[in-house]
Amino acid sequence: MAHFDNHDLTITTASGIAAEEYRAGVTLMQSSWPGAAERFDAAIAADPDFALAHAARARLLAISAQPAEARADIARAKDLVARGTEREREHVAVLFAALHGQPKLALELALAHLERWPRDTIIMSLPLGAFGLFAFSGMADHDQAREDLCERHARHFDADDWWFLANHGWSLVEKGDVARGRAMLERSFALRSQNAHGVHALAHAMYEAGASEEATTFIDGWLPGYDNRGVLHGHIAWHGALVALERGDVAKALATYDRHIQPAVTHSLPINVVSDGASFLWRVQAYGHSVPDGLWDQVADYSGRACPKAGQAFVDTHMLMIAAATGNRAELDRRLAVLDELVAAGSLGAGAVVPAIGRALAAFAEGDFQRSVAVLEPLADDVVRIGGSGAQREVVEDTLLVALMRAGETEKARARLDRRLHRRPSFRDGRWLAQLSM
């Protein structure tokens, strides 16, 4: 008897139980919902030779920041998949490249694979997302690339496919087509509300549309039903904290940080713990508020253990931010030196923009706003190359805006602020603007 995945693609297993558990695990993994690991374990227990179950568990382990375990599982899948279909062999090959530090090859293989099997959603998920192969490629047009990929293959998905609606909608929001993207995200949410990826994307859409009160109500109402073990729990709370901060409710923003986001309480992935903590605390300071004692030290201690090595542009940007904010000049100079070497060797996809941001952040933290502007302004349009989402990268734009104001560059500050207000009207509610002389 033939068995199929959630999108009607053949999966090679003789066990109906294994197939059922695999489908359930993929649904949970693609929803960023707790329980996927147990489902994949059950699939493998029912059929130890089920290659795609090993591959899916490898993908989940990688998402969960367990690279050694992920590589062991994908190696097992590679051994087993020889008896599978051509689609399954290519599926495993793509994941094998991605999990062995070959992102360019993985992206090339993934895009070719999707031309033949566009409904292979585990593979399609690799280029998508704020931390996907497109976003972390160093491309300046990765937002467009995500949208193009979704538009290209949209005809292969049902109109009520919650997974595709969430990913397509988010790609549209990030590219600037907020109204169309939000409509897709709301439809996806109606179809499956227990989808943290979709909720995260919808929070983005509300943020970009300037619907700050609506975003607050939405996040506050949904988050309590999401187990805090879910890897997006802290990050979705971070979106709520940003909205509160921008609306001038600093007490609520800090309370949200204490309860959901700080390293001691969150179950988020290290990349989110570092970036969410650093960018939130940096914003608090940049907006003219005081960061409570000890919060920067907690983030610095965690990040030093979690991300000691340089070489990942998005992470490095936030590690430099932490070093600048805490006045750790030795760590700042050490990481900048490594990044300069990687740039010279052509080994850093985002290129020279990363160490330049670091130097601008250091100047800002030292109160040298003119130097910060001089470094940051010429490369403002290249910040997109570090990856992540627009909301995440906005901390760099905020830094430039505040630096312009404090450096006395009134006309430039107004022009940049006008562009921000046009793109995201809720920014007008940020009371911190009133604290700055223009």
Backbone torsions as a table, in degrees:
resi	resn	phi	psi	omega
1	MET	NA	130.0	-179.5
2	ALA	-76.9	146.3	176.5
3	HIS	-123.6	154.1	-173.0
4	PHE	-134.6	158.3	176.7
5	ASP	-86.9	-169.1	-176.7
6	ASN	-68.0	-14.5	-179.8
7	HIS	-120.8	30.1	170.3
8	ASP	67.0	25.2	174.1
9	LEU	-95.3	139.5	-177.3
10	THR	-63.8	136.7	173.9
11	ILE	-123.9	135.5	-173.4
12	THR	-89.6	98.1	173.4
13	THR	-155.7	145.0	177.5
14	ALA	-89.5	-4.6	-173.8
15	SER	-105.1	121.5	175.1
16	GLY	-65.9	-34.3	177.7
17	ILE	-65.3	-43.6	178.8
18	ALA	-60.6	-42.8	179.7
19	ALA	-63.3	-42.6	-179.7
20	GLU	-64.4	-44.6	-179.8
21	GLU	-66.1	-36.9	177.8
22	TYR	-62.3	-47.7	179.9
23	ARG	-60.2	-43.5	179.6
24	ALA	-64.7	-39.9	178.8
25	GLY	-64.3	-41.6	178.7
26	VAL	-63.4	-42.3	177.8
27	THR	-58.0	-46.7	-179.6
28	LEU	-66.8	-41.5	178.6
29	MET	-62.2	-43.5	-177.9
30	GLN	-75.9	-10.9	173.7
31	SER	-97.3	-3.9	-171.6
32	SER	52.2	48.1	-176.0
33	TRP	-115.5	136.4	-179.5
34	PRO	-56.4	147.7	176.0
35	GLY	113.8	-11.2	-177.4
36	ALA	-63.8	-40.8	-177.9
37	ALA	-59.2	-43.3	-180.0
38	GLU	-64.1	-36.8	178.8
39	ARG	-67.1	-43.4	178.8
40	PHE	-66.7	-37.6	175.6
41	ASP	-60.7	-40.9	179.8
42	ALA	-66.6	-37.6	177.7
43	ALA	-63.1	-42.2	-179.3
44	ILE	-71.1	-35.5	176.3
45	ALA	-63.0	-37.2	179.4
46	ALA	-74.4	-30.1	178.9
47	ASP	-148.4	91.6	-177.5
48	PRO	-60.8	-18.5	-178.8
49	ASP	-97.7	14.1	-177.6
50	PHE	-79.6	97.8	-172.0
51	ALA	-60.1	-44.8	-175.2
52	LEU	-69.1	-25.8	175.4
53	ALA	-68.5	-41.3	174.8
54	HIS	-62.7	-40.6	-179.4
55	ALA	-65.8	-41.2	179.2
56	ALA	-66.6	-40.1	177.7
57	ARG	-64.6	-35.4	176.3
58	ALA	-62.5	-43.5	177.7
59	ARG	-61.1	-43.2	179.9
60	LEU	-65.3	-41.0	178.3
61	LEU	-63.5	-37.7	177.4
62	ALA	-66.2	-43.4	176.7
63	ILE	-58.8	-35.7	-177.6
64	SER	-85.7	12.0	176.7
65	ALA	62.4	45.0	174.3
66	GLN	-124.2	71.6	-170.5
67	PRO	-63.4	-40.5	-178.2
68	ALA	-63.9	-44.7	178.4
69	GLU	-65.0	-37.7	178.7
70	ALA	-63.6	-43.1	-179.8
71	ARG	-65.8	-35.3	177.4
72	ALA	-64.6	-41.4	-179.4
73	ASP	-70.2	-38.9	-179.0
74	ILE	-72.0	-28.3	174.5
75	ALA	-66.1	-40.8	176.4
76	ARG	-63.3	-42.6	178.1
77	ALA	-61.5	-40.0	-179.3
78	LYS	-63.8	-38.0	177.8
79	ASP	-67.0	-37.7	-174.5
80	LEU	-82.5	-25.9	-169.2
81	VAL	-75.6	-6.6	179.0
82	ALA	-57.5	-29.3	179.9
83	ARG	-89.0	2.3	-178.5
84	GLY	-90.6	-170.0	-179.6
85	THR	-81.3	168.2	177.5
86	GLU	-60.5	-40.1	178.5
87	ARG	-60.9	-41.7	179.7
88	GLU	-68.3	-38.2	179.1
89	ARG	-64.2	-42.6	178.5
90	GLU	-69.0	-37.3	176.7
91	HIS	-55.3	-49.4	-179.9
92	VAL	-66.8	-37.5	-179.7
93	ALA	-62.6	-39.9	178.5
94	VAL	-63.2	-48.7	-179.3
95	LEU	-64.7	-36.4	178.7
96	PHE	-60.2	-45.3	178.6
97	ALA	-64.0	-43.7	-178.1
98	ALA	-63.4	-39.0	-175.5
99	LEU	-84.3	-6.6	177.6
100	HIS	-111.3	27.9	172.3
101	GLY	68.4	35.0	177.8
102	GLN	-122.6	66.6	-173.2
103	PRO	-64.3	-36.4	179.9
104	LYS	-65.0	-45.5	177.5
105	LEU	-64.3	-43.1	-179.8
106	ALA	-59.9	-41.9	179.5
107	LEU	-65.4	-43.6	179.1
108	GLU	-61.1	-47.0	179.8
109	LEU	-65.2	-39.6	-178.7
110	ALA	-63.5	-46.0	-178.6
111	LEU	-64.6	-39.4	177.4
112	ALA	-66.6	-40.7	179.4
113	HIS	-61.0	-42.2	-177.5
114	LEU	-69.7	-21.4	174.1
115	GLU	-64.6	-29.7	-178.8
116	ARG	-97.7	-35.3	-176.8
117	TRP	-132.9	70.9	-174.4
118	PRO	-65.7	-16.9	-179.2
119	ARG	-91.6	9.5	175.9
120	ASP	-81.7	87.0	-166.6
121	THR	-72.5	-26.6	175.9
122	ILE	-62.7	-39.8	178.1
123	ILE	-73.3	-39.9	178.8
124	MET	-64.0	-29.0	-179.6
125	SER	-66.8	-23.4	-175.6
126	LEU	-63.5	-46.5	178.7
127	PRO	-75.5	-19.3	-173.8
128	LEU	-87.5	175.3	176.3
129	GLY	87.2	161.3	-178.5
130	ALA	-67.5	-23.0	179.6
131	PHE	-115.9	23.6	-177.2
132	GLY	-82.5	-178.9	-176.9
133	LEU	-63.8	-33.9	174.9
134	PHE	-67.2	-51.2	-174.4
135	ALA	-61.1	-36.8	-176.4
136	PHE	-98.8	19.3	178.8
137	SER	-84.8	-14.2	-172.8
138	GLY	88.0	-0.6	179.1
139	MET	-66.2	141.5	175.1
140	ALA	-81.3	-17.8	-176.5
141	ASP	-114.6	34.1	-176.9
142	HIS	-67.7	-28.0	175.5
143	ASP	-62.3	-43.3	177.8
144	GLN	-65.1	-39.4	-178.8
145	ALA	-62.3	-40.5	177.7
146	ARG	-63.8	-45.6	179.5
147	GLU	-61.9	-43.8	-179.5
148	ASP	-60.2	-40.9	-179.7
149	LEU	-63.7	-44.1	179.3
150	CYS	-66.3	-43.5	179.1
151	GLU	-62.7	-37.9	-177.5
152	ARG	-63.1	-36.9	-173.5
153	HIS	-109.3	7.7	-177.1
154	ALA	-58.2	-33.9	-176.2
155	ARG	-65.2	-16.6	-177.9
156	HIS	-87.3	-3.4	-176.8
157	PHE	-115.6	146.0	177.8
158	ASP	-65.5	154.3	-179.2
159	ALA	-63.4	-23.4	-178.8
160	ASP	-110.5	32.8	176.5
161	ASP	-84.9	104.4	-173.1
162	TRP	-60.1	-37.7	-178.0
163	TRP	-65.8	-49.2	-177.3
164	PHE	-68.6	-39.1	177.9
165	LEU	-58.1	-41.7	-179.4
166	ALA	-64.9	-43.4	-177.8
167	ASN	-74.7	-40.2	177.3
168	HIS	-65.8	-44.6	-179.6
169	GLY	-60.8	-43.4	180.0
170	TRP	-65.5	-38.4	178.9
171	SER	-62.5	-36.9	178.4
172	LEU	-68.8	-41.6	178.4
173	VAL	-60.0	-45.9	-178.3
174	GLU	-65.6	-29.4	180.0
175	LYS	-82.7	-12.3	177.5
176	GLY	112.8	-6.3	178.2
177	ASP	-90.3	70.2	-167.9
178	VAL	-68.9	-43.0	-175.8
179	ALA	-64.1	-46.1	179.6
180	ARG	-65.7	-42.6	179.2
181	GLY	-63.6	-42.0	-179.1
182	ARG	-63.4	-38.5	179.2
183	ALA	-60.3	-41.0	177.7
184	MET	-65.5	-41.5	-178.1
185	LEU	-66.9	-37.6	177.7
186	GLU	-67.4	-36.9	176.5
187	ARG	-66.1	-42.6	177.8
188	SER	-60.9	-42.8	179.9
189	PHE	-63.8	-38.6	178.7
190	ALA	-64.0	-32.5	-179.3
191	LEU	-79.4	-36.5	179.5
192	ARG	-148.9	99.2	-179.8
193	SER	-77.3	-23.0	177.9
194	GLN	-86.3	60.1	-180.0
195	ASN	-137.7	95.9	-175.8
196	ALA	-64.1	-32.4	177.3
197	HIS	-62.9	-43.5	179.5
198	GLY	-67.0	-39.9	177.8
199	VAL	-63.9	-43.4	177.1
200	HIS	-57.8	-45.8	-180.0
201	ALA	-64.8	-39.2	179.6
202	LEU	-67.5	-35.6	174.9
203	ALA	-62.7	-39.2	174.4
204	HIS	-58.8	-46.5	-177.0
205	ALA	-60.9	-44.0	178.6
206	MET	-63.9	-42.2	179.1
207	TYR	-59.8	-47.6	-177.9
208	GLU	-69.4	-29.0	-179.1
209	ALA	-81.8	-6.9	-178.5
210	GLY	82.4	13.9	-178.8
211	ALA	-89.4	65.4	-171.9
212	SER	-67.8	-42.5	179.0
213	GLU	-64.6	-40.3	179.3
214	GLU	-65.0	-41.1	178.8
215	ALA	-62.2	-41.4	179.0
216	THR	-61.6	-47.7	179.9
217	THR	-62.5	-41.8	-178.2
218	PHE	-64.0	-51.5	-177.7
219	ILE	-65.3	-45.2	-179.2
220	ASP	-62.4	-32.1	-179.3
221	GLY	-80.1	-33.2	-174.8
222	TRP	-89.2	-37.7	-169.1
223	LEU	-58.9	-39.1	-179.0
224	PRO	-60.0	-21.7	178.9
225	GLY	-87.7	1.4	-179.1
226	TYR	-107.8	117.3	-179.0
227	ASP	-52.1	133.2	-177.0
228	ASN	-69.6	-3.9	170.6
229	ARG	-76.9	-16.3	178.0
230	GLY	-62.5	134.6	-170.9
231	VAL	-68.5	-17.0	178.2
232	LEU	-98.2	2.4	-177.2
233	HIS	-59.6	-52.5	-179.6
234	GLY	-64.0	-37.0	-177.1
235	HIS	-71.2	-38.3	176.3
236	ILE	-65.4	-39.1	174.8
237	ALA	-61.5	-36.9	176.9
238	TRP	-57.7	-40.6	176.7
239	HIS	-61.6	-40.5	177.1
240	GLY	-64.5	-38.3	178.6
241	ALA	-65.2	-39.1	178.4
242	LEU	-63.1	-42.7	179.4
243	VAL	-62.1	-44.6	179.7
244	ALA	-62.6	-42.3	-179.6
245	LEU	-63.5	-44.0	-178.1
246	GLU	-68.3	-28.1	177.7
247	ARG	-83.6	-1.7	177.4
248	GLY	91.5	4.1	179.3
249	ASP	-91.3	75.3	-174.6
250	VAL	-66.1	-36.3	-179.6
251	ALA	-60.8	-45.1	179.3
252	LYS	-67.2	-40.4	179.6
253	ALA	-59.2	-46.7	-179.6
254	LEU	-68.9	-35.4	177.6
255	ALA	-65.2	-40.1	177.1
256	THR	-63.7	-41.5	177.7
257	TYR	-60.6	-47.4	-178.6
258	ASP	-61.8	-39.4	-173.1
259	ARG	-82.3	-32.2	-169.4
260	HIS	-126.2	-21.8	-163.8
261	ILE	-113.5	-35.1	-174.3
262	GLN	-60.0	152.8	-174.3
263	PRO	-54.5	-32.4	-175.6
264	ALA	-71.0	-17.7	-173.1
265	VAL	-117.9	-21.9	-172.3
266	THR	-86.9	152.0	172.3
267	HIS	-108.0	18.8	179.6
268	SER	-66.8	164.7	175.6
269	LEU	-67.2	151.4	-179.7
270	PRO	-52.1	-38.8	-178.8
271	ILE	-62.4	-35.2	177.4
272	ASN	-77.5	-38.4	179.6
273	VAL	-60.3	-44.5	-179.1
274	VAL	-68.4	-51.1	-173.9
275	SER	-72.0	-40.8	180.0
276	ASP	-66.2	-45.1	-179.8
277	GLY	-63.8	-48.0	-177.3
278	ALA	-64.2	-48.0	-174.6
279	SER	-70.0	-33.5	177.9
280	PHE	-66.9	-50.6	-178.2
281	LEU	-64.1	-36.7	177.4
282	TRP	-62.7	-43.0	178.0
283	ARG	-61.9	-43.0	179.4
284	VAL	-54.4	-47.5	179.8
285	GLN	-67.3	-45.7	-177.3
286	ALA	-62.7	-31.4	-179.1
287	TYR	-81.5	2.5	173.7
288	GLY	95.3	16.3	-179.3
289	HIS	-109.5	167.6	179.6
290	SER	-96.0	136.3	173.2
291	VAL	-87.0	125.4	179.8
292	PRO	-55.0	147.9	-178.6
293	ASP	-56.3	137.9	174.1
294	GLY	93.8	-21.3	-174.7
295	LEU	-67.5	-42.8	178.2
296	TRP	-64.2	-40.3	-178.8
297	ASP	-63.1	-37.8	178.5
298	GLN	-62.7	-45.3	179.6
299	VAL	-65.4	-40.4	-179.6
300	ALA	-64.5	-43.5	179.6
301	ASP	-62.2	-45.7	-179.8
302	TYR	-63.8	-48.6	-174.8
303	SER	-65.5	-34.1	178.3
304	GLY	-63.0	-35.5	177.2
305	ARG	-77.9	-40.0	-172.4
306	ALA	-79.4	-33.9	-172.5
307	CYS	-133.9	63.1	-176.0
308	PRO	-72.2	-26.5	-174.3
309	LYS	-97.5	143.7	175.7
310	ALA	-89.3	158.4	175.5
311	GLY	136.3	-3.9	176.0
312	GLN	-116.4	112.8	-165.9
313	ALA	-55.9	-46.3	-176.8
314	PHE	-65.3	-45.6	178.4
315	VAL	-64.4	-45.4	-178.3
316	ASP	-58.9	-39.0	178.5
317	THR	-56.7	-42.9	-178.1
318	HIS	-78.7	-31.3	175.0
319	MET	-65.7	-38.8	175.8
320	LEU	-65.7	-37.5	177.3
321	MET	-61.1	-44.5	179.8
322	ILE	-64.0	-45.0	-179.8
323	ALA	-62.6	-40.1	179.5
324	ALA	-66.5	-44.6	-176.8
325	ALA	-66.4	-34.0	-177.8
326	THR	-91.9	-0.5	179.3
327	GLY	70.0	24.7	-179.8
328	ASN	-86.9	79.0	-174.6
329	ARG	-64.4	-34.8	-179.4
330	ALA	-63.1	-45.4	178.8
331	GLU	-67.5	-39.4	178.1
332	LEU	-59.6	-49.4	-178.5
333	ASP	-66.0	-37.4	179.5
334	ARG	-62.4	-47.4	-178.1
335	ARG	-69.8	-38.3	177.4
336	LEU	-61.5	-38.9	180.0
337	ALA	-63.6	-42.8	178.3
338	VAL	-64.6	-43.6	-179.6
339	LEU	-64.4	-39.9	177.6
340	ASP	-60.6	-39.7	178.3
341	GLU	-65.5	-42.0	179.0
342	LEU	-65.1	-39.2	177.5
343	VAL	-63.4	-45.2	-179.5
344	ALA	-61.9	-33.1	-179.1
345	ALA	-85.7	-3.3	-178.0
346	GLY	71.0	25.6	-174.5
347	SER	-101.8	1.1	179.6
348	LEU	-114.4	111.3	-172.8
349	GLY	-55.3	-39.9	-178.4
350	ALA	-76.6	-14.7	174.7
351	GLY	74.9	-154.2	-170.8
352	ALA	-69.0	-9.5	-178.8
353	VAL	-62.5	-31.0	-175.3
354	VAL	-69.7	-55.3	177.1
355	PRO	-63.0	-29.6	177.1
356	ALA	-64.6	-43.3	176.2
357	ILE	-59.2	-43.2	179.5
358	GLY	-58.5	-42.5	179.9
359	ARG	-69.2	-35.0	177.3
360	ALA	-68.1	-39.9	178.1
361	LEU	-64.9	-39.9	178.5
362	ALA	-62.8	-43.1	178.5
363	ALA	-63.3	-41.1	178.7
364	PHE	-61.2	-47.4	-178.6
365	ALA	-62.7	-29.2	179.5
366	GLU	-85.5	-2.0	179.4
367	GLY	84.1	9.2	178.5
368	ASP	-93.4	78.9	-171.9
369	PHE	-71.7	-32.3	177.8
370	GLN	-64.4	-42.8	178.3
371	ARG	-67.2	-38.0	177.9
372	SER	-60.1	-45.1	178.0
373	VAL	-63.1	-43.5	-177.0
374	ALA	-60.4	-35.0	179.8
375	VAL	-82.3	-43.0	-169.3
376	LEU	-82.8	-36.7	-173.7
377	GLU	-60.0	-44.5	-177.8
378	PRO	-65.7	-22.0	-176.5
379	LEU	-109.3	11.5	-175.5
380	ALA	-55.2	-37.9	-178.2
381	ASP	-75.4	-12.4	-179.4
382	ASP	-95.8	-5.1	-178.9
383	VAL	-58.7	-29.6	179.4
384	VAL	-53.8	-24.7	-175.0
385	ARG	-69.8	-14.6	179.4
386	ILE	-76.2	-12.7	-179.6
387	GLY	89.1	-163.6	-174.0
388	GLY	75.9	-171.1	-179.0
389	SER	-96.7	170.4	176.3
390	GLY	-61.6	-40.2	179.5
391	ALA	-64.5	-35.9	179.2
392	GLN	-71.3	-42.3	-179.4
393	ARG	-72.9	-15.8	-176.0
394	GLU	-62.0	-20.5	178.3
395	VAL	-62.4	-31.9	177.8
396	VAL	-72.1	-40.7	176.4
397	GLU	-62.9	-40.9	176.6
398	ASP	-59.2	-42.8	-179.3
399	THR	-60.6	-44.5	178.9
400	LEU	-64.6	-42.2	-179.3
401	LEU	-61.4	-47.6	-179.9
402	VAL	-66.3	-40.2	179.1
403	ALA	-61.4	-40.7	177.2
404	LEU	-61.5	-44.7	179.3
405	MET	-60.9	-47.5	-175.6
406	ARG	-75.6	-17.8	175.7
407	ALA	-87.8	-2.6	179.1
408	GLY	83.7	12.2	179.7
409	GLU	-85.6	69.8	-169.8
410	THR	-62.7	-47.2	-176.4
411	GLU	-64.7	-42.5	178.8
412	LYS	-65.2	-39.1	179.1
413	ALA	-63.9	-43.2	179.7
414	ARG	-64.2	-41.3	-179.8
415	ALA	-63.2	-42.6	179.9
416	ARG	-68.8	-38.6	178.2
417	LEU	-65.3	-39.3	178.3
418	ASP	-61.6	-40.3	178.0
419	ARG	-64.5	-38.9	178.6
420	ARG	-65.0	-44.7	-178.9
421	LEU	-64.4	-35.5	178.5
422	HIS	-66.2	-39.2	-177.4
423	ARG	-78.5	-38.8	-174.3
424	ARG	-141.9	93.5	-172.6
425	PRO	-59.7	-27.2	-176.6
426	SER	-64.5	-17.9	-179.9
427	PHE	-60.1	-23.9	179.4
428	ARG	-62.6	-24.5	-177.8
429	ASP	-80.5	-5.4	-177.2
430	GLY	-69.5	106.1	-175.5
431	ARG	-66.7	-17.5	-179.3
432	TRP	-62.5	-24.1	179.1
433	LEU	-61.3	-34.8	-177.9
434	ALA	-68.7	-18.4	-177.9
435	GLN	-83.0	-9.6	-174.0
436	LEU	-108.5	137.7	177.8
437	SER	-80.0	133.6	-179.4
438	MET	-127.1	NA	NA
